[in-house]
Amino acid sequence: MHELWALFSTFFRIGACTFGGGYAMLPMLTRELVDKRAWVTQEDLADYFAIGQCTPGIIAVNTATFVGYQRKKYAGGVVATLGLVAPSCIIIAAIAAVLSEFTSIAAVASAFSGIRAAVCGLIFASAWKLFRAAVVDAFTLALFLVGLVLSLACSLSPVLIILLAGLCGAARIALGGKKA
Amino acid sequence: MIYLQLFAEFFRIGLFSVGGGLATIPFLTQLSEKTNWFSLAQLADMIAVSESTPGPIGVNMACYVGMTTAGIGGVLCAAIGLITPSVLIIFAIARVLAAFRQNRWVDGVFRALRPMAVALIFAAGVSVCRIALFPNGQLALVPLCIALLAFAGATWAKKVHPIAWIALGAVAGIAFL
């Protein structure tokens, strides 16, 4: 019971501090789940994100469900996901009427330009941490570079890119590659 | 009745949008045309708002549509409708994963998936960069400083909560932008 509450409140906090999309959640996820509580490892997070890219639904929600399931099975998955979406529900229900006016105030626009810039820095910081966990040898480095080029230059669908990686991984095992 | 409709429509959206919250937008455009619950102009507003309020964008969009359509009940139906398909799918995947995680093949696949996922995150960072640091096509100095500060802070001042950098960004934005 205590664990379920911890799941709810942790993801509530994460949901409340995420501005601007699922990737912006990464720093919060790393801090709360990896650094503070050691509920998952950095590698696990990268795995959930990889899967979350390919499965339907919002990546943030998928990650919450995954982690919740890891901790407390179905109850955990439900509770963590509800925790994540609760702040959105509350805030929007409370101020929906005035939100449009809120966003047209000049100071607000400036504040959000600043926030966007900060989020940019934070995403790269998280990406860097995940990089150190995920890229461990020449094979993984090659995959990373190919993935980077494919997504930046070709705007290939993320689903395809992830599936491509999966195939490479399977092929490597098939060809007798050793575990790194 | 409208509650059920909201749940069903957002269940459908949750089932078919893959990836980030912005993937929900084409579906929301269709929804606007189909139900007239909100106009396309309102949709544009909602997108702006959803990017500003905390929480994942897709969830915010669902809550906003739910609220304007049917009040608090609408918020709950839309939000829960949106997340239900992915929760069920993830449960199925997680169950299978738990059983096969130690399998050589599965392990090999994941070792390859991770760097790819990281590459995608870097790519996402680059797109955010374009919007945040090159607002008019040219590199803007203040956002660049904010981004560098946030990066440095998150990487080397680990004890500081990420929200502090966001708050700093907001303040700096108001002060300098």
Interface residues (C-beta under 8 A of the other chain):
Chain A: G15 A16 C17 T18 F19 G20 G21 G22 Y23 M25 L26 P27 M28 R31 D35 E43 A46 D47 F49 A50 I51 Q53 C54 T55 P56 G57 I58 I59 A60 V61 N62 T65 F66 Y69 Q70 Y74 G77 V78 T81 L84 V85 P87 S88 C89 I91 I92 A93 A96 L99 S100 F102 T103 A107 V108 S110 A111 F112 S113 G114 I115 R116 A117 A118 V119 C120 G121 L122 I123 F124 A125 S126 A127 W128 K129 L130 F131 A133 A134 V135 F139 T140 L141 L143 F144 L145 V146 G147 L148 L150 S151 L152 P158 V159 I161 I162 L164 A165 G166 C168 G169 A170 R172 I173 G177 K179 A180
Chain B: G14 L15 F16 S17 V18 G19 G20 G21 L22 T24 D45 A48 V49 E51 S52 T53 P54 G55 P56 I57 G58 V59 N60 C63 Y64 M67 T68 G71 I72 V75 L76 A79 L82 I83 P85 S86 V87 I89 I90 F91 I93 A94 R104 W105 D107 G108 V109 F110 R111 A112 L113 R114 P115 M116 A117 V118 A119 L120 I121 F122 A123 A124 G125 V126 V128 C129 I131 A132 L133 P135 V142 P143 L144 I146 A147 L148 L149 A150 F151 A152 G153 A154 T155 K158 H161 P162 I163 W165 I166 L168 G169 A170 V171 A172 G173 I174 F176 L177
